[in-house]
Amino acid sequence: MTAVAHKAKQFLAFSIKVLIVGCAFYFIYRQLHQNSALSRENVVRLFEQNLSISSVLFLILLSFLNRFFEILKWQTLVSSFEKISLGQAAAQVLGALTAGIFTPNGLGEYAGKALFYPKTQTKKIVFLNLICNGVQMLLTIGFGLLGLLCFNAYFQVISNVMVVGLFVGLAIITTFLFLSRNFTIRGYSIQQLWQKINEIPKEIHRKNFWLGLGRYLVFSHQYYFFFLIFGVDQPYLLLMAGITSVYLLASSLPSFQFLDFALKGSMAVLFFGKLGINDWIPVLITALMWFLNVVIPVVIGSYFVLNFKTKS
């Protein structure tokens, strides 16, 4: 009887893993099939007219660095309580990415990483993942606000009233969080959260910040180099202001990883259309960024999902 129950558990675990990978590949296939920017004709024309072997290799290198910095971030944060190898960190990050591709705002990544650890450490892993993503979000907000102000000075994408309202809103939220720091929800408060953050060594926080900054600079400049490859002749600061603004607004809206390129693509058309850039260029760049930075890592991550073994 015990053997039968064990076999049933193994079959259920295998079925769940196949379901996760199957759903991930289905969502990717559907988006690739429906996305005209990544049609065979467009891609062939792109390679013939714009891309060389060296530029393709350079863009792939940037995609590798993007995920490599994320893996190093996770390895650094986990080292606060347990040493893991670079390979283990890669398996956890890429496997969790695959699990989170069809969940809102990648929430499945939290559960995906937690599965690599005993249940007693689930809260700790979710907390560390919150810090990992939180640092990246703070960088996106910081650079995004600077970029939005710079871009808005040249082209009024949003009104001055909205700009003032944005900063007033941030000030109100910050003040509210400070005043309610001792307010408890289900036994947790902001003050307790801050104390938990301070329990992690400052050296780890510093390293996490610099790795997050490196990652942000890598994927934002990958977007910029795509513009150069397509022959877009615009000032560096103006293009970067538009790129950081797109990432800020896109990340502030709820979305799924497999729809990420559609959201960023629509934002990119809004901003870069002001610079007189043909709409198809930012749409195609966004789709290629999604393919390089999401699709390929998910394909690799599916291997780790299929070979995943739960921790007791």
Backbone hydrogen bonds, N-H to C=O, Kabsch-Sander energy under -0.5 kcal/mol:
donor,donor_aa,acceptor,acceptor_aa,energy
5,A,1,M,-2.3
6,H,2,T,-2.3
7,K,3,A,-2.4
8,A,4,V,-2.5
9,K,5,A,-2.2
10,Q,6,H,-2.3
11,F,7,K,-2.5
12,L,8,A,-2.4
13,A,9,K,-2.6
14,F,10,Q,-2.5
15,S,11,F,-2.5
16,I,12,L,-2.3
17,K,13,A,-2.2
18,V,14,F,-2.5
19,L,15,S,-2.3
20,I,16,I,-2.5
21,V,17,K,-2.4
22,G,18,V,-2.9
23,C,19,L,-2.7
24,A,20,I,-2.3
25,F,21,V,-2.5
26,Y,22,G,-2.3
27,F,23,C,-2.7
28,I,24,A,-2.1
29,Y,25,F,-2.8
30,R,26,Y,-2.7
31,Q,27,F,-2.1
32,L,28,I,-2.7
33,H,29,Y,-2.7
34,Q,30,R,-2.1
35,N,31,Q,-1.6
36,S,34,Q,-0.9
38,L,35,N,-1.2
39,S,36,S,-1.7
43,V,39,S,-2.4
44,V,40,R,-2.4
45,R,41,E,-2.4
46,L,42,N,-2.3
47,F,43,V,-2.3
48,E,44,V,-2.1
49,Q,45,R,-2.4
50,N,46,L,-2.7
51,L,46,L,-1.7
56,V,52,S,-2.2
57,L,53,I,-2.4
58,F,54,S,-2.1
59,L,55,S,-2.3
60,I,56,V,-2.3
61,L,57,L,-2.2
62,L,58,F,-1.9
63,S,59,L,-1.8
64,F,60,I,-2.4
65,L,61,L,-2.5
66,N,62,L,-2.2
67,R,63,S,-1.8
68,F,64,F,-2.5
69,F,65,L,-2.7
70,E,66,N,-1.2
71,I,67,R,-2.5
72,L,68,F,-2.5
73,K,69,F,-2.3
74,W,70,E,-2.1
75,Q,71,I,-2.5
76,T,72,L,-2.4
77,L,73,K,-2.3
78,V,74,W,-2.5
79,S,75,Q,-1.4
80,S,77,L,-1.6
81,F,78,V,-2.2
82,E,78,V,-2.5
89,A,85,S,-2.3
90,A,86,L,-2.3
91,A,87,G,-2.3
92,Q,88,Q,-2.2
93,V,89,A,-2.5
94,L,90,A,-2.6
95,G,91,A,-2.1
96,A,92,Q,-2.0
97,L,93,V,-2.0
98,T,94,L,-1.9
99,A,95,G,-2.0
100,G,96,A,-1.8
101,I,97,L,-0.6
101,I,98,T,-0.8
103,T,100,G,-1.5
105,N,255,S,-4.6
106,G,103,T,-1.8
107,L,104,P,-1.9
109,E,106,G,-1.9
110,Y,107,L,-1.2
111,A,107,L,-0.9
112,G,108,G,-2.6
113,K,109,E,-2.4
114,A,110,Y,-1.8
115,L,111,A,-1.6
116,F,113,K,-1.4
117,Y,114,A,-1.8
121,Q,118,P,-2.1
122,T,119,K,-1.5
125,I,121,Q,-2.3
126,V,122,T,-2.6
127,F,123,K,-2.2
128,L,124,K,-2.4
129,N,125,I,-2.4
130,L,126,V,-1.9
131,I,127,F,-1.9
132,C,128,L,-2.5
133,N,129,N,-2.6
134,G,130,L,-2.3
135,V,131,I,-2.3
136,Q,132,C,-1.1
137,M,133,N,-2.3
138,L,134,G,-2.5
139,L,135,V,-2.0
140,T,136,Q,-2.1
141,I,137,M,-2.6
142,G,138,L,-2.8
143,F,139,L,-2.6
144,G,140,T,-2.0
145,L,141,I,-2.6
146,L,142,G,-1.8
147,G,143,F,-2.7
148,L,144,G,-2.8
149,L,145,L,-2.3
150,C,146,L,-2.3
151,F,147,G,-3.1
152,N,148,L,-2.4
153,A,149,L,-1.2
154,Y,150,C,-0.8
154,Y,151,F,-0.8
155,F,151,F,-3.0
157,V,155,F,-1.9
163,V,159,S,-1.9
164,V,160,N,-2.5
165,G,161,V,-2.6
166,L,162,M,-2.3
167,F,163,V,-1.9
168,V,164,V,-2.6
169,G,165,G,-2.6
170,L,166,L,-2.1
171,A,167,F,-2.2
172,I,168,V,-2.5
173,I,169,G,-2.5
174,T,170,L,-2.5
175,T,171,A,-2.4
176,F,172,I,-2.8
177,L,173,I,-2.6
178,F,174,T,-2.0
179,L,175,T,-2.6
180,S,176,F,-2.1
181,R,178,F,-1.1
183,F,180,S,-1.5
185,I,188,Y,-3.3
188,Y,185,I,-1.6
191,Q,181,R,-3.1
193,L,189,S,-2.2
194,W,190,I,-2.6
195,Q,191,Q,-2.0
196,K,192,Q,-2.3
197,I,193,L,-2.1
198,N,194,W,-2.1
199,E,195,Q,-0.9
200,I,196,K,-0.6
200,I,197,I,-1.1
204,I,201,P,-0.7
205,H,201,P,-1.6
206,R,202,K,-2.7
207,K,203,E,-2.3
208,N,204,I,-2.6
209,F,205,H,-2.3
210,W,206,R,-2.4
211,L,207,K,-2.3
212,G,208,N,-2.1
213,L,209,F,-2.6
214,G,210,W,-2.4
215,R,211,L,-2.3
216,Y,212,G,-2.4
217,L,213,L,-2.5
218,V,214,G,-2.0
219,F,215,R,-2.3
220,S,216,Y,-2.1
221,H,217,L,-1.7
222,Q,218,V,-1.8
223,Y,219,F,-1.5
224,Y,220,S,-1.5
225,F,221,H,-2.9
226,F,222,Q,-1.6
227,F,223,Y,-1.4
228,L,224,Y,-1.7
229,I,225,F,-2.4
230,F,226,F,-1.9
231,G,228,L,-1.6
232,V,227,F,-2.6
234,Q,232,V,-0.8
239,L,235,P,-2.3
240,M,236,Y,-2.7
241,A,237,L,-2.1
242,G,238,L,-2.0
243,I,239,L,-2.4
244,T,240,M,-2.8
245,S,241,A,-1.8
246,V,242,G,-2.2
247,Y,243,I,-2.2
248,L,244,T,-2.0
249,L,245,S,-2.6
250,A,246,V,-2.5
251,S,247,Y,-2.0
252,S,248,L,-1.0
253,L,250,A,-0.9
257,Q,103,T,-0.6
258,F,101,I,-1.5
259,L,256,F,-1.3
260,D,257,Q,-1.2
262,A,259,L,-0.5
263,L,259,L,-1.7
264,K,260,D,-2.5
265,G,261,F,-2.4
266,S,262,A,-1.9
267,M,263,L,-1.9
268,A,264,K,-2.7
269,V,265,G,-2.1
270,L,266,S,-1.6
271,F,267,M,-2.1
272,F,268,A,-2.9
273,G,269,V,-1.4
274,K,271,F,-1.1
275,L,272,F,-0.6
276,G,273,G,-1.4
277,I,272,F,-1.8
281,I,278,N,-1.4
283,V,279,D,-1.6
284,L,280,W,-2.5
285,I,281,I,-2.7
286,T,282,P,-2.4
287,A,283,V,-2.1
288,L,284,L,-2.5
289,M,285,I,-2.7
290,W,286,T,-2.2
291,F,287,A,-2.1
292,L,288,L,-2.6
293,N,289,M,-2.6
294,V,290,W,-1.9
295,V,290,W,-1.8
296,I,291,F,-2.0
298,V,294,V,-2.3
299,V,295,V,-2.4
300,I,296,I,-2.1
301,G,297,P,-2.9
302,S,298,V,-1.9
303,Y,299,V,-0.6
303,Y,300,I,-1.1
304,F,300,I,-0.8
305,V,301,G,-1.9
306,L,302,S,-2.4
307,N,303,Y,-1.5
308,F,305,V,-1.4
311,K,115,L,-0.9
